[in-house]
Amino acid sequence: MFRYIYLIRRREHVRLNENIYKIGLTFQGIKEFNKPEFDYGNGLEINSMLIVDDVIGAKDELKHLFKAKYASVKEQTGDDDCFAGNINEMLLDFKEVAESNKVYHQYYEPNMCQCLR
């Protein structure tokens, strides 16, 4: 079973052109984003999605790093995995953490964002 960490921009932040991004993990890949309970569907921007060995450790490390470097927007989004900041810097941090957790495959290339519409 593959394990993914991801960096996305939710559709409401894409629509409003806000630099707010969410980090997370999944065991189901892109299929998870289309599930009604996640409500990520149309307009979601996937900035990076990587298969890693220790998905929980990688997400915890990302969250710790992002809390130290980027502005938390938990009050605005209701989600403590959402951060405001420069996407290029976030992608570099994302890749660095992923590489330290044994990246197996780049599901989406950084800087080649995919939008689900």
LOFITI-199860 format. One record per atom (N, C-alpha, C, CB): residue number from 0; atom name; x, y, z. Coordinates in pm, whole numbers, plus 50000, padded with zeros to 5 digits. Glycine has a CB too. Example, Ala and Ser with C-alpha at 12.3 -4.5 7.8 and 13.67 -1.06 7.14 Angstrom:
<nodes>
- seq, atom, x, y, z
- 0, N, 51319, 49431, 50780 .
- 0, CA, 51230, 49550, 50780 .
- 0, C, 51320, 49670, 50780 .
- 0, CB, 51131, 49553, 50905 .
- 1, N, 51285, 49775, 50708 .
- 1, CA, 51367, 49894, 50714 .
- 1, C, 51290, 50003, 50787 .
- 1, CB, 51408, 49940, 50572 .
</nodes>
This chain:
<nodes>
- seq, atom, x, y, z
- 0, N, 50084, 49882, 50000 .
- 0, CA, 50000, 50000, 50000 .
- 0, C, 50089, 50125, 50000 .
- 0, CB, 49904, 50000, 50122 .
- 1, N, 50055, 50219, 49913 .
- 1, CA, 50130, 50343, 49906 .
- 1, C, 50084, 50439, 50015 .
- 1, CB, 50115, 50408, 49768 .
- 2, N, 50176, 50521, 50059 .
- 2, CA, 50149, 50622, 50161 .
- 2, C, 50198, 50756, 50107 .
- 2, CB, 50218, 50586, 50299 .
- 3, N, 50111, 50854, 50107 .
- 3, CA, 50141, 50983, 50046 .
- 3, C, 50137, 51097, 50148 .
- 3, CB, 50043, 51012, 49933 .
- 4, N, 50225, 51193, 50129 .
- 4, CA, 50209, 51323, 50194 .
- 4, C, 50177, 51422, 50082 .
- 4, CB, 50340, 51365, 50277 .
- 5, N, 50102, 51525, 50117 .
- 5, CA, 50063, 51619, 50013 .
- 5, C, 50067, 51762, 50063 .
- 5, CB, 49924, 51586, 49960 .
- 6, N, 50077, 51852, 49966 .
- 6, CA, 50068, 51996, 49987 .
- 6, C, 49967, 52045, 49884 .
- 6, CB, 50210, 52069, 49973 .
- 7, N, 49854, 52094, 49932 .
- 7, CA, 49746, 52137, 49843 .
- 7, C, 49701, 52278, 49876 .
- 7, CB, 49627, 52039, 49851 .
- 8, N, 49628, 52335, 49784 .
- 8, CA, 49556, 52460, 49810 .
- 8, C, 49409, 52429, 49784 .
- 8, CB, 49608, 52581, 49719 .
- 9, N, 49328, 52447, 49886 .
- 9, CA, 49185, 52418, 49874 .
- 9, C, 49120, 52513, 49776 .
- 9, CB, 49116, 52428, 50011 .
- 10, N, 49006, 52469, 49722 .
- 10, CA, 48940, 52546, 49617 .
- 10, C, 48904, 52687, 49659 .
- 10, CB, 48817, 52474, 49573 .
- 11, N, 48863, 52708, 49786 .
- 11, CA, 48826, 52843, 49827 .
- 11, C, 48946, 52937, 49827 .
- 11, CB, 48763, 52840, 49966 .
- 12, N, 49065, 52883, 49854 .
- 12, CA, 49186, 52966, 49853 .
- 12, C, 49236, 52989, 49711 .
- 12, CB, 49296, 52901, 49938 .
- 13, N, 49212, 52893, 49623 .
- 13, CA, 49242, 52911, 49481 .
- 13, C, 49151, 53021, 49426 .
- 13, CB, 49223, 52778, 49401 .
- 14, N, 49022, 53007, 49454 .
- 14, CA, 48922, 53103, 49403 .
- 14, C, 48952, 53245, 49449 .
- 14, CB, 48781, 53063, 49449 .
- 15, N, 48994, 53259, 49577 .
- 15, CA, 49022, 53391, 49632 .
- 15, C, 49168, 53434, 49612 .
- 15, CB, 48990, 53392, 49781 .
- 16, N, 49245, 53350, 49543 .
- 16, CA, 49387, 53375, 49517 .
- 16, C, 49465, 53402, 49646 .
- 16, CB, 49403, 53493, 49422 .
- 17, N, 49438, 53320, 49750 .
- 17, CA, 49507, 53332, 49878 .
- 17, C, 49622, 53231, 49884 .
- 17, CB, 49409, 53310, 49996 .
- 18, N, 49731, 53272, 49942 .
- 18, CA, 49848, 53185, 49958 .
- 18, C, 49835, 53102, 50085 .
- 18, CB, 49978, 53268, 49960 .
- 19, N, 49729, 53022, 50093 .
- 19, CA, 49702, 52936, 50207 .
- 19, C, 49705, 52792, 50157 .
- 19, CB, 49564, 52970, 50275 .
- 20, N, 49788, 52710, 50223 .
- 20, CA, 49812, 52573, 50179 .
- 20, C, 49792, 52477, 50294 .
- 20, CB, 49953, 52559, 50121 .
- 21, N, 49754, 52355, 50259 .
- 21, CA, 49729, 52250, 50358 .
- 21, C, 49828, 52136, 50337 .
- 21, CB, 49583, 52199, 50350 .
- 22, N, 49885, 52089, 50448 .
- 22, CA, 49967, 51968, 50443 .
- 22, C, 49883, 51853, 50496 .
- 22, CB, 50100, 51985, 50525 .
- 23, N, 49912, 51734, 50449 .
- 23, CA, 49836, 51621, 50497 .
- 23, C, 49896, 51490, 50451 .
- 23, CB, 49694, 51631, 50451 .
- 24, N, 49827, 51383, 50486 .
- 24, CA, 49869, 51249, 50446 .
- 24, C, 49747, 51169, 50403 .
- 24, CB, 49943, 51178, 50562 .
- 25, N, 49773, 51069, 50321 .
- 25, CA, 49667, 50980, 50277 .
- 25, C, 49727, 50845, 50242 .
- 25, CB, 49591, 51039, 50155 .
- 26, N, 49644, 50744, 50253 .
- 26, CA, 49682, 50611, 50212 .
- 26, C, 49612, 50573, 50082 .
- 26, CB, 49650, 50509, 50322 .
- 27, N, 49535, 50666, 50025 .
- 27, CA, 49455, 50635, 49907 .
- 27, C, 49490, 50720, 49784 .
- 27, CB, 49312, 50653, 49938 .
- 28, N, 49586, 50806, 49796 .
- 28, CA, 49623, 50888, 49682 .
- 28, C, 49517, 50989, 49646 .
- 28, CB, 49653, 50802, 49563 .
- 29, N, 49515, 51024, 49519 .
- 29, CA, 49427, 51130, 49470 .
- 29, C, 49279, 51095, 49485 .
- 29, CB, 49457, 51159, 49324 .
- 30, N, 49246, 50966, 49492 .
- 30, CA, 49106, 50925, 49509 .
- 30, C, 49044, 50988, 49633 .
- 30, CB, 49095, 50772, 49517 .
- 31, N, 49124, 51006, 49738 .
- 31, CA, 49072, 51060, 49863 .
- 31, C, 49016, 51200, 49846 .
- 31, CB, 49181, 51062, 49968 .
- 32, N, 49075, 51279, 49757 .
- 32, CA, 49031, 51417, 49740 .
- 32, C, 48892, 51428, 49679 .
- 32, CB, 49130, 51491, 49653 .
- 33, N, 48846, 51323, 49617 .
- 33, CA, 48714, 51325, 49554 .
- 33, C, 48604, 51272, 49645 .
- 33, CB, 48716, 51243, 49427 .
- 34, N, 48639, 51229, 49766 .
- 34, CA, 48538, 51178, 49858 .
- 34, C, 48458, 51293, 49918 .
- 34, CB, 48604, 51094, 49970 .
- 35, N, 48328, 51279, 49930 .
- 35, CA, 48243, 51386, 49983 .
- 35, C, 48284, 51432, 50123 .
- 35, CB, 48100, 51341, 49985 .
- 36, N, 48330, 51341, 50207 .
- 36, CA, 48364, 51381, 50344 .
- 36, C, 48485, 51474, 50351 .
- 36, CB, 48391, 51258, 50428 .
- 37, N, 48567, 51477, 50246 .
- 37, CA, 48682, 51567, 50246 .
- 37, C, 48648, 51700, 50180 .
- 37, CB, 48800, 51503, 50174 .
- 38, N, 48549, 51701, 50093 .
- 38, CA, 48501, 51823, 50028 .
- 38, C, 48616, 51900, 49963 .
- 38, CB, 48428, 51912, 50128 .
- 39, N, 48709, 51830, 49899 .
- 39, CA, 48821, 51895, 49832 .
- 39, C, 48797, 51911, 49683 .
- 39, CB, 48948, 51816, 49855 .
- 40, N, 48706, 51841, 49626 .
- 40, CA, 48674, 51829, 49485 .
- 40, C, 48713, 51939, 49390 .
- 40, CB, 48538, 51811, 49473 .
- 41, N, 48615, 51992, 49319 .
- 41, CA, 48638, 52085, 49210 .
- 41, C, 48719, 52207, 49252 .
- 41, CB, 48507, 52130, 49152 .
- 42, N, 48825, 52234, 49173 .
- 42, CA, 48905, 52353, 49197 .
- 42, C, 49022, 52334, 49290 .
- 42, CB, 48820, 52457, 49250 .
- 43, N, 49038, 52216, 49347 .
- 43, CA, 49152, 52186, 49434 .
- 43, C, 49282, 52196, 49355 .
- 43, CB, 49137, 52045, 49497 .
- 44, N, 49385, 52254, 49414 .
- 44, CA, 49515, 52264, 49352 .
- 44, C, 49612, 52174, 49428 .
- 44, CB, 49566, 52412, 49349 .
- 45, N, 49665, 52074, 49361 .
- 45, CA, 49764, 51985, 49423 .
- 45, C, 49901, 52037, 49385 .
- 45, CB, 49745, 51835, 49377 .
- 46, N, 49974, 52085, 49483 .
- 46, CA, 50107, 52141, 49458 .
- 46, C, 50215, 52035, 49462 .
- 46, CB, 50138, 52250, 49559 .
- 47, N, 50200, 51937, 49550 .
- 47, CA, 50294, 51825, 49553 .
- 47, C, 50229, 51709, 49627 .
- 47, CB, 50427, 51867, 49621 .
- 48, N, 50260, 51590, 49580 .
- 48, CA, 50211, 51468, 49644 .
- 48, C, 50321, 51363, 49627 .
- 48, CB, 50072, 51420, 49582 .
- 49, N, 50375, 51316, 49739 .
- 49, CA, 50489, 51225, 49734 .
- 49, C, 50461, 51098, 49811 .
- 49, CB, 50614, 51292, 49788 .
- 50, N, 50510, 50987, 49758 .
- 50, CA, 50503, 50860, 49830 .
- 50, C, 50626, 50852, 49920 .
- 50, CB, 50495, 50738, 49731 .
- 51, N, 50603, 50833, 50048 .
- 51, CA, 50714, 50824, 50143 .
- 51, C, 50700, 50699, 50230 .
- 51, CB, 50720, 50950, 50232 .
- 52, N, 50809, 50662, 50293 .
- 52, CA, 50810, 50542, 50377 .
- 52, C, 50733, 50565, 50507 .
- 52, CB, 50954, 50501, 50407 .
- 53, N, 50770, 50670, 50580 .
- 53, CA, 50708, 50698, 50710 .
- 53, C, 50616, 50819, 50696 .
- 53, CB, 50817, 50724, 50820 .
- 54, N, 50495, 50796, 50649 .
- 54, CA, 50402, 50906, 50618 .
- 54, C, 50363, 50984, 50744 .
- 54, CB, 50277, 50851, 50550 .
- 55, N, 50342, 50917, 50854 .
- 55, CA, 50303, 50986, 50978 .
- 55, C, 50419, 51069, 51031 .
- 55, CB, 50257, 50884, 51085 .
- 56, N, 50539, 51012, 51031 .
- 56, CA, 50657, 51087, 51074 .
- 56, C, 50684, 51206, 50985 .
- 56, CB, 50779, 50997, 51076 .
- 57, N, 50667, 51188, 50853 .
- 57, CA, 50690, 51297, 50758 .
- 57, C, 50590, 51410, 50781 .
- 57, CB, 50680, 51247, 50614 .
- 58, N, 50462, 51375, 50802 .
- 58, CA, 50362, 51478, 50824 .
- 58, C, 50389, 51552, 50955 .
- 58, CB, 50220, 51417, 50826 .
- 59, N, 50425, 51479, 51060 .
- 59, CA, 50456, 51543, 51188 .
- 59, C, 50575, 51637, 51174 .
- 59, CB, 50485, 51437, 51295 .
- 60, N, 50677, 51594, 51101 .
- 60, CA, 50795, 51678, 51079 .
- 60, C, 50758, 51803, 50999 .
- 60, CB, 50905, 51599, 51007 .
- 61, N, 50677, 51785, 50896 .
- 61, CA, 50630, 51900, 50816 .
- 61, C, 50552, 51998, 50901 .
- 61, CB, 50544, 51852, 50699 .
- 62, N, 50461, 51946, 50980 .
- 62, CA, 50377, 52032, 51063 .
- 62, C, 50462, 52114, 51161 .
- 62, CB, 50274, 51948, 51140 .
- 63, N, 50560, 52049, 51222 .
- 63, CA, 50650, 52118, 51315 .
- 63, C, 50728, 52229, 51243 .
- 63, CB, 50748, 52017, 51381 .
- 64, N, 50783, 52195, 51126 .
- 64, CA, 50859, 52293, 51049 .
- 64, C, 50771, 52408, 51001 .
- 64, CB, 50925, 52225, 50929 .
- 65, N, 50654, 52376, 50949 .
- 65, CA, 50565, 52480, 50898 .
- 65, C, 50516, 52571, 51010 .
- 65, CB, 50446, 52417, 50826 .
- 66, N, 50491, 52515, 51128 .
- 66, CA, 50450, 52600, 51241 .
- 66, C, 50559, 52699, 51278 .
- 66, CB, 50416, 52513, 51363 .
- 67, N, 50685, 52659, 51263 .
- 67, CA, 50798, 52746, 51297 .
- 67, C, 50823, 52852, 51189 .
- 67, CB, 50925, 52662, 51317 .
- 68, N, 50796, 52820, 51062 .
- 68, CA, 50832, 52909, 50952 .
- 68, C, 50718, 52990, 50892 .
- 68, CB, 50894, 52828, 50845 .
- 69, N, 50596, 52938, 50898 .
- 69, CA, 50484, 53001, 50826 .
- 69, C, 50372, 53038, 50923 .
- 69, CB, 50431, 52907, 50716 .
- 70, N, 50288, 53127, 50876 .
- 70, CA, 50177, 53174, 50959 .
- 70, C, 50066, 53069, 50964 .
- 70, CB, 50121, 53308, 50906 .
- 71, N, 50025, 53035, 51085 .
- 71, CA, 49912, 52944, 51102 .
- 71, C, 49784, 53021, 51070 .
- 71, CB, 49908, 52884, 51246 .
- 72, N, 49693, 52955, 51003 .
- 72, CA, 49565, 53018, 50971 .
- 72, C, 49451, 52934, 51027 .
- 72, CB, 49548, 53035, 50817 .
- 73, N, 49479, 52869, 51139 .
- 73, CA, 49379, 52782, 51202 .
- 73, C, 49250, 52857, 51234 .
- 73, CB, 49435, 52720, 51329 .
- 74, N, 49261, 52979, 51284 .
- 74, CA, 49141, 53056, 51319 .
- 74, C, 49057, 53085, 51195 .
- 74, CB, 49179, 53187, 51388 .
- 75, N, 49121, 53108, 51083 .
- 75, CA, 49051, 53140, 50958 .
- 75, C, 48992, 53014, 50894 .
- 75, CB, 49146, 53209, 50860 .
- 76, N, 49066, 52903, 50897 .
- 76, CA, 49027, 52783, 50824 .
- 76, C, 48965, 52675, 50912 .
- 76, CB, 49145, 52726, 50753 .
- 77, N, 48991, 52681, 51043 .
- 77, CA, 48945, 52576, 51132 .
- 77, C, 49029, 52450, 51123 .
- 77, CB, 48802, 52543, 51103 .
- 78, N, 49144, 52459, 51059 .
- 78, CA, 49230, 52344, 51035 .
- 78, C, 49373, 52379, 51075 .
- 78, CB, 49224, 52300, 50885 .
- 79, N, 49430, 52303, 51170 .
- 79, CA, 49565, 52336, 51215 .
- 79, C, 49673, 52282, 51121 .
- 79, CB, 49587, 52283, 51354 .
- 80, N, 49633, 52227, 51005 .
- 80, CA, 49729, 52183, 50904 .
- 80, C, 49737, 52281, 50787 .
- 80, CB, 49691, 52045, 50852 .
- 81, N, 49677, 52400, 50802 .
- 81, CA, 49679, 52502, 50698 .
- 81, C, 49772, 52616, 50738 .
- 81, CB, 49536, 52556, 50671 .
- 82, N, 49850, 52662, 50639 .
- 82, CA, 49949, 52766, 50664 .
- 82, C, 49951, 52865, 50549 .
- 82, CB, 50088, 52705, 50685 .
- 83, N, 49985, 52990, 50581 .
- 83, CA, 49999, 53095, 50480 .
- 83, C, 50147, 53119, 50457 .
- 83, CB, 49927, 53226, 50523 .
- 84, N, 50183, 53132, 50330 .
- 84, CA, 50323, 53159, 50300 .
- 84, C, 50352, 53147, 50151 .
- 84, CB, 50412, 53065, 50377 .
- 85, N, 50479, 53158, 50120 .
- 85, CA, 50527, 53151, 49982 .
- 85, C, 50532, 53005, 49937 .
- 85, CB, 50667, 53218, 49970 .
- 86, N, 50462, 52974, 49829 .
- 86, CA, 50454, 52835, 49784 .
- 86, C, 50590, 52779, 49744 .
- 86, CB, 50357, 52824, 49667 .
- 87, N, 50676, 52860, 49684 .
- 87, CA, 50807, 52809, 49644 .
- 87, C, 50892, 52767, 49764 .
- 87, CB, 50882, 52914, 49562 .
- 88, N, 50887, 52846, 49870 .
- 88, CA, 50959, 52810, 49992 .
- 88, C, 50898, 52684, 50056 .
- 88, CB, 50957, 52927, 50093 .
- 89, N, 50765, 52679, 50056 .
- 89, CA, 50697, 52562, 50113 .
- 89, C, 50732, 52435, 50036 .
- 89, CB, 50545, 52583, 50112 .
- 90, N, 50738, 52445, 49904 .
- 90, CA, 50772, 52328, 49822 .
- 90, C, 50914, 52280, 49851 .
- 90, CB, 50758, 52361, 49674 .
- 91, N, 51006, 52372, 49871 .
- 91, CA, 51143, 52333, 49906 .
- 91, C, 51147, 52262, 50041 .
- 91, CB, 51234, 52456, 49908 .
- 92, N, 51077, 52316, 50138 .
- 92, CA, 51070, 52252, 50270 .
- 92, C, 51001, 52117, 50261 .
- 92, CB, 50997, 52342, 50371 .
- 93, N, 50895, 52110, 50183 .
- 93, CA, 50819, 51987, 50165 .
- 93, C, 50910, 51878, 50107 .
- 93, CB, 50697, 52012, 50073 .
- 94, N, 50983, 51913, 50004 .
- 94, CA, 51072, 51816, 49938 .
- 94, C, 51184, 51771, 50032 .
- 94, CB, 51133, 51878, 49810 .
- 95, N, 51240, 51865, 50107 .
- 95, CA, 51348, 51831, 50201 .
- 95, C, 51301, 51732, 50307 .
- 95, CB, 51402, 51958, 50269 .
- 96, N, 51185, 51757, 50364 .
- 96, CA, 51131, 51667, 50466 .
- 96, C, 51099, 51531, 50403 .
- 96, CB, 51004, 51728, 50532 .
- 97, N, 51041, 51533, 50286 .
- 97, CA, 51006, 51408, 50219 .
- 97, C, 51131, 51325, 50190 .
- 97, CB, 50931, 51436, 50089 .
- 98, N, 51236, 51389, 50144 .
- 98, CA, 51359, 51317, 50113 .
- 98, C, 51421, 51255, 50238 .
- 98, CB, 51459, 51409, 50047 .
- 99, N, 51405, 51321, 50350 .
- 99, CA, 51459, 51265, 50474 .
- 99, C, 51374, 51148, 50524 .
- 99, CB, 51467, 51373, 50582 .
- 100, N, 51257, 51130, 50464 .
- 100, CA, 51167, 51020, 50500 .
- 100, C, 51153, 50919, 50385 .
- 100, CB, 51030, 51074, 50539 .
- 101, N, 51257, 50906, 50305 .
- 101, CA, 51265, 50807, 50198 .
- 101, C, 51154, 50821, 50095 .
- 101, CB, 51261, 50669, 50256 .
- 102, N, 51168, 50919, 50009 .
- 102, CA, 51073, 50936, 49899 .
- 102, C, 51090, 50819, 49802 .
- 102, CB, 51095, 51073, 49825 .
- 103, N, 50979, 50758, 49766 .
- 103, CA, 50982, 50652, 49669 .
- 103, C, 50942, 50699, 49529 .
- 103, CB, 50892, 50541, 49713 .
- 104, N, 50856, 50797, 49525 .
- 104, CA, 50802, 50838, 49396 .
- 104, C, 50739, 50976, 49409 .
- 104, CB, 50699, 50735, 49342 .
- 105, N, 50762, 51059, 49309 .
- 105, CA, 50693, 51188, 49306 .
- 105, C, 50566, 51171, 49226 .
- 105, CB, 50784, 51300, 49245 .
- 106, N, 50456, 51174, 49295 .
- 106, CA, 50326, 51157, 49232 .
- 106, C, 50292, 51279, 49148 .
- 106, CB, 50217, 51133, 49338 .
- 107, N, 50323, 51396, 49199 .
- 107, CA, 50312, 51521, 49126 .
- 107, C, 50442, 51596, 49144 .
- 107, CB, 50192, 51606, 49174 .
- 108, N, 50492, 51650, 49035 .
- 108, CA, 50615, 51728, 49041 .
- 108, C, 50591, 51861, 49111 .
- 108, CB, 50671, 51750, 48900 .
- 109, N, 50681, 51900, 49202 .
- 109, CA, 50668, 52034, 49260 .
- 109, C, 50671, 52140, 49149 .
- 109, CB, 50781, 52060, 49363 .
- 110, N, 50600, 52247, 49169 .
- 110, CA, 50587, 52358, 49074 .
- 110, C, 50508, 52321, 48949 .
- 110, CB, 50724, 52408, 49034 .
- 111, N, 50452, 52203, 48942 .
- 111, CA, 50370, 52162, 48829 .
- 111, C, 50232, 52131, 48885 .
- 111, CB, 50431, 52038, 48752 .
- 112, N, 50170, 52231, 48947 .
- 112, CA, 50046, 52206, 49020 .
- 112, C, 49938, 52151, 48929 .
- 112, CB, 49998, 52333, 49087 .
- 113, N, 49857, 52064, 48986 .
- 113, CA, 49746, 52002, 48915 .
- 113, C, 49618, 52053, 48979 .
- 113, CB, 49755, 51846, 48920 .
- 114, N, 49523, 52086, 48898 .
- 114, CA, 49393, 52130, 48951 .
- 114, C, 49289, 52025, 48916 .
- 114, CB, 49353, 52270, 48894 .
- 115, N, 49210, 51987, 49015 .
- 115, CA, 49099, 51897, 48991 .
- 115, C, 48976, 51981, 48962 .
- 115, CB, 49076, 51801, 49112 .
- 116, N, 48920, 51963, 48849 .
- 116, CA, 48803, 52042, 48809 .
- 116, C, 48692, 51949, 48765 .
- 116, CB, 48838, 52140, 48697 .
</nodes>
